[in-house]
Amino acid sequence: MRAIAILTGKLERNLIAYATVAAATGAGVGTALTQTADAEVIYTPAHVVIILRTPYNLDLNHDGAADFLLEENAGCDYSDCYETLNVRPTGAGSFVSLGHGPNVPALPRGTRIGPKKRFGSFIGLMAGDAVTFPGYRTFPYGLWANVKNRYLGLRFNTKGSTHYGWARLSVNVQDHFTATVTGYAYETIPDKPIIAGFRGGPTQTGASLGHLALGTAGRKQNRHSQVAGH
């Protein structure tokens, strides 16, 4: 027959305190979990090498219409030749910009992309490679020159709502000009920021509130239970 443990006055007060905290935060936990479930990031894996003079149609939400064009162009001017990678918004789309000049920043993973960022709707320069003659010397330029897994911050409109997203690219201009799209994503909730590199899934919000509900009372309960068991 299992022995019946008798609660001490202190342990009983701790359990009552735990129940009170849990009841007070229960609604908050439910709300947080609902918000996490409603906030959905749609991620699309990719491995697309952009072809010279063949724009890549970046359709973030897969509605059949390109939100942005990623273009690789080349040409010559007198004794110099060049090759560039550009981003061109379609419709009312725009991308995170520096606020001056044509250069487009190559955002690191973890950058918050939302209303507080500067956006541009012009043709943005991502990377370039100039070749001069004679001597065939190359000069890489642009903020995307020779980067791996950097992020293009994006803003686009669909069904009258503004959404934020990102596209991940790696660009090599040293040996051969190569730009590769390795994935992209967007936030389904209008006007909600997105984190560069975030692919969706559960966040720590619910877990954090769960620990708050347990609190000090829960930890004391565990210690007293161990003592009572001995």
PyRosetta script that sets phi, psi and omega in degrees:
from pyrosetta import init, pose_from_sequence

init()
pose = pose_from_sequence("MRAIAILTGKLERNLIAYATVAAATGAGVGTALTQTADAEVIYTPAHVVIILRTPYNLDLNHDGAADFLLEENAGCDYSDCYETLNVRPTGAGSFVSLGHGPNVPALPRGTRIGPKKRFGSFIGLMAGDAVTFPGYRTFPYGLWANVKNRYLGLRFNTKGSTHYGWARLSVNVQDHFTATVTGYAYETIPDKPIIAGFRGGPTQTGASLGHLALGTAGRKQNRHSQVAGH")
pose.set_psi(1, 132.6)
pose.set_omega(1, -177.7)
pose.set_phi(2, -73.4)
pose.set_psi(2, 136.4)
pose.set_omega(2, 179.9)
pose.set_phi(3, -71.9)
pose.set_psi(3, 145.4)
pose.set_omega(3, 179.4)
pose.set_phi(4, -93.9)
pose.set_psi(4, 122.7)
pose.set_omega(4, -179.5)
pose.set_phi(5, -82.3)
pose.set_psi(5, 134.8)
pose.set_omega(5, 178.4)
pose.set_phi(6, -98.8)
pose.set_psi(6, 124.7)
pose.set_omega(6, -177.9)
pose.set_phi(7, -75.4)
pose.set_psi(7, 135.4)
pose.set_omega(7, 173.0)
pose.set_phi(8, -77.5)
pose.set_psi(8, 163.3)
pose.set_omega(8, 179.9)
pose.set_phi(9, -60.9)
pose.set_psi(9, -38.4)
pose.set_omega(9, -178.5)
pose.set_phi(10, -67.7)
pose.set_psi(10, -42.7)
pose.set_omega(10, 179.8)
pose.set_phi(11, -64.9)
pose.set_psi(11, -39.7)
pose.set_omega(11, 179.6)
pose.set_phi(12, -62.6)
pose.set_psi(12, -40.6)
pose.set_omega(12, 178.2)
pose.set_phi(13, -64.9)
pose.set_psi(13, -38.0)
pose.set_omega(13, 178.6)
pose.set_phi(14, -64.1)
pose.set_psi(14, -40.2)
pose.set_omega(14, 179.5)
pose.set_phi(15, -66.1)
pose.set_psi(15, -38.9)
pose.set_omega(15, 177.5)
pose.set_phi(16, -64.8)
pose.set_psi(16, -41.0)
pose.set_omega(16, 178.2)
pose.set_phi(17, -63.4)
pose.set_psi(17, -40.3)
pose.set_omega(17, 177.9)
pose.set_phi(18, -60.9)
pose.set_psi(18, -45.8)
pose.set_omega(18, -179.3)
pose.set_phi(19, -62.0)
pose.set_psi(19, -38.5)
pose.set_omega(19, 179.8)
pose.set_phi(20, -65.1)
pose.set_psi(20, -45.2)
pose.set_omega(20, 179.1)
pose.set_phi(21, -63.3)
pose.set_psi(21, -42.6)
pose.set_omega(21, -178.9)
pose.set_phi(22, -63.4)
pose.set_psi(22, -41.3)
pose.set_omega(22, 180.0)
pose.set_phi(23, -66.6)
pose.set_psi(23, -38.7)
pose.set_omega(23, -178.2)
pose.set_phi(24, -69.1)
pose.set_psi(24, -33.0)
pose.set_omega(24, -176.4)
pose.set_phi(25, -98.4)
pose.set_psi(25, -5.6)
pose.set_omega(25, -176.6)
pose.set_phi(26, -57.6)
pose.set_psi(26, -44.5)
pose.set_omega(26, 179.7)
pose.set_phi(27, -63.6)
pose.set_psi(27, -38.8)
pose.set_omega(27, 179.3)
pose.set_phi(28, -65.1)
pose.set_psi(28, -40.0)
pose.set_omega(28, 178.2)
pose.set_phi(29, -62.3)
pose.set_psi(29, -45.0)
pose.set_omega(29, 179.5)
pose.set_phi(30, -60.9)
pose.set_psi(30, -42.1)
pose.set_omega(30, 179.5)
pose.set_phi(31, -63.9)
pose.set_psi(31, -43.2)
pose.set_omega(31, -178.6)
pose.set_phi(32, -63.5)
pose.set_psi(32, -42.3)
pose.set_omega(32, -179.8)
pose.set_phi(33, -66.3)
pose.set_psi(33, -36.2)
pose.set_omega(33, 177.6)
pose.set_phi(34, -64.8)
pose.set_psi(34, -43.5)
pose.set_omega(34, 179.5)
pose.set_phi(35, -63.1)
pose.set_psi(35, -39.0)
pose.set_omega(35, 179.1)
pose.set_phi(36, -64.1)
pose.set_psi(36, -40.3)
pose.set_omega(36, -179.0)
pose.set_phi(37, -68.8)
pose.set_psi(37, -37.0)
pose.set_omega(37, -177.7)
pose.set_phi(38, -73.8)
pose.set_psi(38, -31.8)
pose.set_omega(38, -179.0)
pose.set_phi(39, -78.1)
pose.set_psi(39, 109.1)
pose.set_omega(39, -175.7)
pose.set_phi(40, -124.2)
pose.set_psi(40, 124.4)
pose.set_omega(40, 173.9)
pose.set_phi(41, -99.6)
pose.set_psi(41, 125.6)
pose.set_omega(41, 178.5)
pose.set_phi(42, -96.3)
pose.set_psi(42, 114.7)
pose.set_omega(42, -178.5)
pose.set_phi(43, -107.5)
pose.set_psi(43, 138.3)
pose.set_omega(43, 177.8)
pose.set_phi(44, -123.2)
pose.set_psi(44, 113.6)
pose.set_omega(44, 175.3)
pose.set_phi(45, -70.8)
pose.set_psi(45, 150.9)
pose.set_omega(45, -178.5)
pose.set_phi(46, -156.0)
pose.set_psi(46, 160.4)
pose.set_omega(46, 169.5)
pose.set_phi(47, -151.1)
pose.set_psi(47, 83.2)
pose.set_omega(47, -174.2)
pose.set_phi(48, -120.8)
pose.set_psi(48, 120.0)
pose.set_omega(48, 175.1)
pose.set_phi(49, -88.8)
pose.set_psi(49, 123.3)
pose.set_omega(49, -178.2)
pose.set_phi(50, -73.1)
pose.set_psi(50, 131.0)
pose.set_omega(50, -175.2)
pose.set_phi(51, -95.5)
pose.set_psi(51, 141.0)
pose.set_omega(51, -179.8)
pose.set_phi(52, -55.4)
pose.set_psi(52, 129.1)
pose.set_omega(52, 177.7)
pose.set_phi(53, 60.6)
pose.set_psi(53, 20.8)
pose.set_omega(53, 175.4)
pose.set_phi(54, -128.9)
pose.set_psi(54, 93.8)
pose.set_omega(54, -175.4)
pose.set_phi(55, -58.0)
pose.set_psi(55, 139.9)
pose.set_omega(55, 175.1)
pose.set_phi(56, -92.8)
pose.set_psi(56, 122.6)
pose.set_omega(56, -179.5)
pose.set_phi(57, -83.4)
pose.set_psi(57, 108.0)
pose.set_omega(57, 179.5)
pose.set_phi(58, -91.3)
pose.set_psi(58, 106.2)
pose.set_omega(58, -178.8)
pose.set_phi(59, -107.7)
pose.set_psi(59, 92.7)
pose.set_omega(59, -172.6)
pose.set_phi(60, -61.9)
pose.set_psi(60, -43.2)
pose.set_omega(60, -174.7)
pose.set_phi(61, -102.8)
pose.set_psi(61, 9.8)
pose.set_omega(61, 173.6)
pose.set_phi(62, 56.2)
pose.set_psi(62, 42.9)
pose.set_omega(62, 177.0)
pose.set_phi(63, -98.1)
pose.set_psi(63, 7.4)
pose.set_omega(63, 178.1)
pose.set_phi(64, 91.1)
pose.set_psi(64, -3.6)
pose.set_omega(64, 179.9)
pose.set_phi(65, -118.6)
pose.set_psi(65, 132.5)
pose.set_omega(65, 179.8)
pose.set_phi(66, -68.4)
pose.set_psi(66, 132.2)
pose.set_omega(66, 175.9)
pose.set_phi(67, -90.9)
pose.set_psi(67, -28.8)
pose.set_omega(67, 178.9)
pose.set_phi(68, -147.4)
pose.set_psi(68, 152.4)
pose.set_omega(68, 173.0)
pose.set_phi(69, -113.2)
pose.set_psi(69, 131.2)
pose.set_omega(69, 173.3)
pose.set_phi(70, -106.7)
pose.set_psi(70, 118.4)
pose.set_omega(70, -169.5)
pose.set_phi(71, -122.0)
pose.set_psi(71, 135.8)
pose.set_omega(71, 172.2)
pose.set_phi(72, -112.9)
pose.set_psi(72, 117.8)
pose.set_omega(72, -177.1)
pose.set_phi(73, -121.7)
pose.set_psi(73, 161.3)
pose.set_omega(73, 179.1)
pose.set_phi(74, -149.1)
pose.set_psi(74, 155.9)
pose.set_omega(74, 178.3)
pose.set_phi(75, -175.9)
pose.set_psi(75, 177.6)
pose.set_omega(75, -180.0)
pose.set_phi(76, -133.3)
pose.set_psi(76, 146.4)
pose.set_omega(76, 179.6)
pose.set_phi(77, -136.5)
pose.set_psi(77, 106.0)
pose.set_omega(77, -176.3)
pose.set_phi(78, 59.0)
pose.set_psi(78, -112.5)
pose.set_omega(78, -176.3)
pose.set_phi(79, -98.0)
pose.set_psi(79, 1.5)
pose.set_omega(79, -177.4)
pose.set_phi(80, -114.9)
pose.set_psi(80, 147.1)
pose.set_omega(80, 174.0)
pose.set_phi(81, -124.4)
pose.set_psi(81, 159.7)
pose.set_omega(81, -176.6)
pose.set_phi(82, -147.9)
pose.set_psi(82, 160.8)
pose.set_omega(82, 173.4)
pose.set_phi(83, -141.9)
pose.set_psi(83, 132.8)
pose.set_omega(83, -175.4)
pose.set_phi(84, -133.5)
pose.set_psi(84, 156.1)
pose.set_omega(84, 171.6)
pose.set_phi(85, -118.3)
pose.set_psi(85, 123.8)
pose.set_omega(85, -176.9)
pose.set_phi(86, -126.5)
pose.set_psi(86, 155.2)
pose.set_omega(86, 171.3)
pose.set_phi(87, -114.7)
pose.set_psi(87, 133.1)
pose.set_omega(87, -178.0)
pose.set_phi(88, -127.2)
pose.set_psi(88, 113.4)
pose.set_omega(88, 177.5)
pose.set_phi(89, -68.8)
pose.set_psi(89, 151.1)
pose.set_omega(89, 172.5)
pose.set_phi(90, -115.1)
pose.set_psi(90, 149.3)
pose.set_omega(90, -179.6)
pose.set_phi(91, 62.3)
pose.set_psi(91, -130.3)
pose.set_omega(91, -177.5)
pose.set_phi(92, -100.7)
pose.set_psi(92, 19.6)
pose.set_omega(92, -179.9)
pose.set_phi(93, -73.0)
pose.set_psi(93, 159.2)
pose.set_omega(93, 176.7)
pose.set_phi(94, -154.7)
pose.set_psi(94, 169.3)
pose.set_omega(94, -177.3)
pose.set_phi(95, -134.1)
pose.set_psi(95, 158.6)
pose.set_omega(95, 178.3)
pose.set_phi(96, -63.2)
pose.set_psi(96, 127.4)
pose.set_omega(96, -177.3)
pose.set_phi(97, -126.7)
pose.set_psi(97, 172.8)
pose.set_omega(97, 177.5)
pose.set_phi(98, -83.4)
pose.set_psi(98, -11.3)
pose.set_omega(98, -178.4)
pose.set_phi(99, 89.1)
pose.set_psi(99, -5.6)
pose.set_omega(99, 178.1)
pose.set_phi(100, -154.6)
pose.set_psi(100, 142.6)
pose.set_omega(100, 179.2)
pose.set_phi(101, 72.2)
pose.set_psi(101, 171.9)
pose.set_omega(101, -175.0)
pose.set_phi(102, -87.0)
pose.set_psi(102, -9.6)
pose.set_omega(102, -173.6)
pose.set_phi(103, -68.4)
pose.set_psi(103, 136.6)
pose.set_omega(103, -179.8)
pose.set_phi(104, -103.7)
pose.set_psi(104, 126.8)
pose.set_omega(104, -179.2)
pose.set_phi(105, -70.0)
pose.set_psi(105, 142.7)
pose.set_omega(105, 174.7)
pose.set_phi(106, -94.6)
pose.set_psi(106, 98.2)
pose.set_omega(106, -170.8)
pose.set_phi(107, -74.9)
pose.set_psi(107, 140.1)
pose.set_omega(107, 174.6)
pose.set_phi(108, -77.7)
pose.set_psi(108, 160.9)
pose.set_omega(108, 176.2)
pose.set_phi(109, -58.2)
pose.set_psi(109, 138.8)
pose.set_omega(109, 178.8)
pose.set_phi(110, 97.2)
pose.set_psi(110, -5.8)
pose.set_omega(110, 178.9)
pose.set_phi(111, -69.5)
pose.set_psi(111, 134.9)
pose.set_omega(111, 178.4)
pose.set_phi(112, -83.1)
pose.set_psi(112, 123.7)
pose.set_omega(112, -178.2)
pose.set_phi(113, -111.9)
pose.set_psi(113, 112.3)
pose.set_omega(113, -176.0)
pose.set_phi(114, -166.3)
pose.set_psi(114, -164.1)
pose.set_omega(114, -173.5)
pose.set_phi(115, -59.8)
pose.set_psi(115, -25.9)
pose.set_omega(115, -176.5)
pose.set_phi(116, -79.9)
pose.set_psi(116, -7.0)
pose.set_omega(116, 178.0)
pose.set_phi(117, -83.4)
pose.set_psi(117, 156.8)
pose.set_omega(117, 172.5)
pose.set_phi(118, -84.6)
pose.set_psi(118, 139.0)
pose.set_omega(118, -178.8)
pose.set_phi(119, -127.9)
pose.set_psi(119, 148.5)
pose.set_omega(119, 176.6)
pose.set_phi(120, -127.7)
pose.set_psi(120, 148.7)
pose.set_omega(120, -179.4)
pose.set_phi(121, -117.0)
pose.set_psi(121, 15.2)
pose.set_omega(121, 178.5)
pose.set_phi(122, -87.9)
pose.set_psi(122, -177.1)
pose.set_omega(122, 173.3)
pose.set_phi(123, -80.0)
pose.set_psi(123, 114.0)
pose.set_omega(123, -174.1)
pose.set_phi(124, -96.1)
pose.set_psi(124, 138.6)
pose.set_omega(124, 177.1)
pose.set_phi(125, -88.6)
pose.set_psi(125, 122.2)
pose.set_omega(125, 177.9)
pose.set_phi(126, -96.5)
pose.set_psi(126, -50.2)
pose.set_omega(126, -179.1)
pose.set_phi(127, -154.7)
pose.set_psi(127, 157.2)
pose.set_omega(127, 178.1)
pose.set_phi(128, -151.9)
pose.set_psi(128, 164.2)
pose.set_omega(128, 178.2)
pose.set_phi(129, -144.4)
pose.set_psi(129, 115.3)
pose.set_omega(129, 179.7)
pose.set_phi(130, -99.3)
pose.set_psi(130, 139.4)
pose.set_omega(130, 179.4)
pose.set_phi(131, -120.7)
pose.set_psi(131, 124.1)
pose.set_omega(131, -179.6)
pose.set_phi(132, -110.7)
pose.set_psi(132, 146.3)
pose.set_omega(132, 177.6)
pose.set_phi(133, -123.2)
pose.set_psi(133, 151.6)
pose.set_omega(133, -4.9)
pose.set_phi(134, -76.6)
pose.set_psi(134, 170.7)
pose.set_omega(134, 179.2)
pose.set_phi(135, 100.1)
pose.set_psi(135, -18.1)
pose.set_omega(135, 177.6)
pose.set_phi(136, 50.6)
pose.set_psi(136, 61.8)
pose.set_omega(136, 176.9)
pose.set_phi(137, -99.6)
pose.set_psi(137, 137.7)
pose.set_omega(137, -178.5)
pose.set_phi(138, -108.3)
pose.set_psi(138, 145.5)
pose.set_omega(138, -179.4)
pose.set_phi(139, -133.6)
pose.set_psi(139, 96.2)
pose.set_omega(139, 176.1)
pose.set_phi(140, -66.3)
pose.set_psi(140, 144.7)
pose.set_omega(140, 176.9)
pose.set_phi(141, -151.4)
pose.set_psi(141, 169.0)
pose.set_omega(141, -177.3)
pose.set_phi(142, 95.4)
pose.set_psi(142, 151.9)
pose.set_omega(142, -175.5)
pose.set_phi(143, -73.9)
pose.set_psi(143, -10.8)
pose.set_omega(143, 178.0)
pose.set_phi(144, -102.1)
pose.set_psi(144, 5.3)
pose.set_omega(144, -178.4)
pose.set_phi(145, -69.6)
pose.set_psi(145, 120.9)
pose.set_omega(145, 175.7)
pose.set_phi(146, 59.3)
pose.set_psi(146, 53.6)
pose.set_omega(146, 175.1)
pose.set_phi(147, -119.9)
pose.set_psi(147, 156.6)
pose.set_omega(147, 179.0)
pose.set_phi(148, -126.9)
pose.set_psi(148, 129.9)
pose.set_omega(148, 176.3)
pose.set_phi(149, 53.2)
pose.set_psi(149, 55.5)
pose.set_omega(149, 171.6)
pose.set_phi(150, -105.5)
pose.set_psi(150, 167.8)
pose.set_omega(150, -167.8)
pose.set_phi(151, -121.6)
pose.set_psi(151, 136.6)
pose.set_omega(151, 175.3)
pose.set_phi(152, -98.6)
pose.set_psi(152, 115.6)
pose.set_omega(152, -179.8)
pose.set_phi(153, -80.3)
pose.set_psi(153, 131.1)
pose.set_omega(153, -170.8)
pose.set_phi(154, -129.4)
pose.set_psi(154, 150.1)
pose.set_omega(154, 173.6)
pose.set_phi(155, -137.2)
pose.set_psi(155, 131.7)
pose.set_omega(155, -179.4)
pose.set_phi(156, -145.6)
pose.set_psi(156, 165.5)
pose.set_omega(156, -178.7)
pose.set_phi(157, -116.0)
pose.set_psi(157, 139.0)
pose.set_omega(157, 174.4)
pose.set_phi(158, -148.5)
pose.set_psi(158, 131.3)
pose.set_omega(158, -179.2)
pose.set_phi(159, 54.3)
pose.set_psi(159, 37.3)
pose.set_omega(159, 177.0)
pose.set_phi(160, 79.4)
pose.set_psi(160, 6.2)
pose.set_omega(160, -178.6)
pose.set_phi(161, -118.3)
pose.set_psi(161, 150.6)
pose.set_omega(161, 179.0)
pose.set_phi(162, -96.8)
pose.set_psi(162, 132.3)
pose.set_omega(162, 179.4)
pose.set_phi(163, -129.0)
pose.set_psi(163, 154.3)
pose.set_omega(163, 179.2)
pose.set_phi(164, -115.3)
pose.set_psi(164, 149.0)
pose.set_omega(164, -179.0)
pose.set_phi(165, -156.3)
pose.set_psi(165, -174.4)
pose.set_omega(165, 176.9)
pose.set_phi(166, -149.7)
pose.set_psi(166, 158.0)
pose.set_omega(166, 172.8)
pose.set_phi(167, -130.5)
pose.set_psi(167, 135.5)
pose.set_omega(167, -179.3)
pose.set_phi(168, -102.3)
pose.set_psi(168, 130.5)
pose.set_omega(168, -179.2)
pose.set_phi(169, -136.8)
pose.set_psi(169, 154.9)
pose.set_omega(169, 167.8)
pose.set_phi(170, -122.6)
pose.set_psi(170, 134.7)
pose.set_omega(170, -175.0)
pose.set_phi(171, -130.5)
pose.set_psi(171, 127.1)
pose.set_omega(171, 177.8)
pose.set_phi(172, -119.3)
pose.set_psi(172, 124.0)
pose.set_omega(172, 178.1)
pose.set_phi(173, -124.2)
pose.set_psi(173, 13.1)
pose.set_omega(173, -177.2)
pose.set_phi(174, -81.2)
pose.set_psi(174, -61.7)
pose.set_omega(174, -177.4)
pose.set_phi(175, -91.5)
pose.set_psi(175, -47.7)
pose.set_omega(175, 179.0)
pose.set_phi(176, -146.3)
pose.set_psi(176, 135.1)
pose.set_omega(176, -176.9)
pose.set_phi(177, -68.1)
pose.set_psi(177, 110.8)
pose.set_omega(177, -178.5)
pose.set_phi(178, -137.2)
pose.set_psi(178, 125.1)
pose.set_omega(178, 176.3)
pose.set_phi(179, -120.5)
pose.set_psi(179, 126.6)
pose.set_omega(179, -175.6)
pose.set_phi(180, -125.4)
pose.set_psi(180, 126.1)
pose.set_omega(180, 174.1)
pose.set_phi(181, -86.8)
pose.set_psi(181, 123.6)
pose.set_omega(181, -175.8)
pose.set_phi(182, -113.6)
pose.set_psi(182, 8.5)
pose.set_omega(182, 176.4)
pose.set_phi(183, 153.4)
pose.set_psi(183, 159.0)
pose.set_omega(183, 177.2)
pose.set_phi(184, -156.0)
pose.set_psi(184, 160.8)
pose.set_omega(184, -176.4)
pose.set_phi(185, -155.0)
pose.set_psi(185, 162.6)
pose.set_omega(185, 174.0)
pose.set_phi(186, -149.1)
pose.set_psi(186, 155.5)
pose.set_omega(186, 178.1)
pose.set_phi(187, -89.9)
pose.set_psi(187, 127.8)
pose.set_omega(187, -175.9)
pose.set_phi(188, -76.2)
pose.set_psi(188, -22.0)
pose.set_omega(188, 179.5)
pose.set_phi(189, -82.6)
pose.set_psi(189, 124.2)
pose.set_omega(189, -179.4)
pose.set_phi(190, -57.5)
pose.set_psi(190, 140.4)
pose.set_omega(190, 175.2)
pose.set_phi(191, 66.2)
pose.set_psi(191, 5.3)
pose.set_omega(191, 179.9)
pose.set_phi(192, -89.4)
pose.set_psi(192, 127.5)
pose.set_omega(192, 179.6)
pose.set_phi(193, -63.7)
pose.set_psi(193, 161.0)
pose.set_omega(193, 177.3)
pose.set_phi(194, -130.1)
pose.set_psi(194, 151.5)
pose.set_omega(194, 178.9)
pose.set_phi(195, -98.8)
pose.set_psi(195, 128.7)
pose.set_omega(195, -179.9)
pose.set_phi(196, -58.7)
pose.set_psi(196, 123.6)
pose.set_omega(196, -179.8)
pose.set_phi(197, 97.2)
pose.set_psi(197, -15.2)
pose.set_omega(197, 179.7)
pose.set_phi(198, -74.8)
pose.set_psi(198, 127.5)
pose.set_omega(198, -174.8)
pose.set_phi(199, -104.9)
pose.set_psi(199, 3.6)
pose.set_omega(199, -177.5)
pose.set_phi(200, 100.5)
pose.set_psi(200, 176.1)
pose.set_omega(200, -178.3)
pose.set_phi(201, 109.0)
pose.set_psi(201, -179.5)
pose.set_omega(201, -175.4)
pose.set_phi(202, -67.7)
pose.set_psi(202, 148.3)
pose.set_omega(202, 174.8)
pose.set_phi(203, -105.9)
pose.set_psi(203, -179.1)
pose.set_omega(203, -179.5)
pose.set_phi(204, -88.5)
pose.set_psi(204, 1.3)
pose.set_omega(204, -174.6)
pose.set_phi(205, -60.3)
pose.set_psi(205, -50.9)
pose.set_omega(205, -178.9)
pose.set_phi(206, -62.0)
pose.set_psi(206, -42.0)
pose.set_omega(206, -179.2)
pose.set_phi(207, -64.3)
pose.set_psi(207, -40.4)
pose.set_omega(207, -179.0)
pose.set_phi(208, -63.4)
pose.set_psi(208, -43.1)
pose.set_omega(208, 178.9)
pose.set_phi(209, -69.1)
pose.set_psi(209, -30.4)
pose.set_omega(209, 176.4)
pose.set_phi(210, -63.5)
pose.set_psi(210, -43.4)
pose.set_omega(210, 177.0)
pose.set_phi(211, -64.5)
pose.set_psi(211, -35.9)
pose.set_omega(211, 178.0)
pose.set_phi(212, -63.1)
pose.set_psi(212, -39.8)
pose.set_omega(212, -180.0)
pose.set_phi(213, -64.9)
pose.set_psi(213, -38.4)
pose.set_omega(213, 177.3)
pose.set_phi(214, -65.4)
pose.set_psi(214, -51.5)
pose.set_omega(214, 174.5)
pose.set_phi(215, 58.0)
pose.set_psi(215, -162.9)
pose.set_omega(215, -178.0)
pose.set_phi(216, -67.7)
pose.set_psi(216, -33.8)
pose.set_omega(216, -178.1)
pose.set_phi(217, -61.5)
pose.set_psi(217, -41.1)
pose.set_omega(217, -179.7)
pose.set_phi(218, -63.1)
pose.set_psi(218, -42.3)
pose.set_omega(218, -179.4)
pose.set_phi(219, -66.2)
pose.set_psi(219, -39.0)
pose.set_omega(219, 177.9)
pose.set_phi(220, -65.7)
pose.set_psi(220, -35.8)
pose.set_omega(220, 179.4)
pose.set_phi(221, -60.5)
pose.set_psi(221, -43.9)
pose.set_omega(221, -179.5)
pose.set_phi(222, -61.5)
pose.set_psi(222, -43.1)
pose.set_omega(222, -178.1)
pose.set_phi(223, -66.2)
pose.set_psi(223, -42.7)
pose.set_omega(223, -179.7)
pose.set_phi(224, -68.2)
pose.set_psi(224, -33.9)
pose.set_omega(224, 178.7)
pose.set_phi(225, -64.1)
pose.set_psi(225, -39.5)
pose.set_omega(225, 179.2)
pose.set_phi(226, -64.2)
pose.set_psi(226, -41.2)
pose.set_omega(226, 179.4)
pose.set_phi(227, -65.1)
pose.set_psi(227, -43.3)
pose.set_omega(227, -179.7)
pose.set_phi(228, -63.8)
pose.set_psi(228, -35.3)
pose.set_omega(228, -179.5)
pose.set_phi(229, -64.7)
pose.set_psi(229, -34.0)
pose.set_omega(229, 179.0)
pose.set_phi(230, -75.6)
pose.dump_pdb("model.pdb")
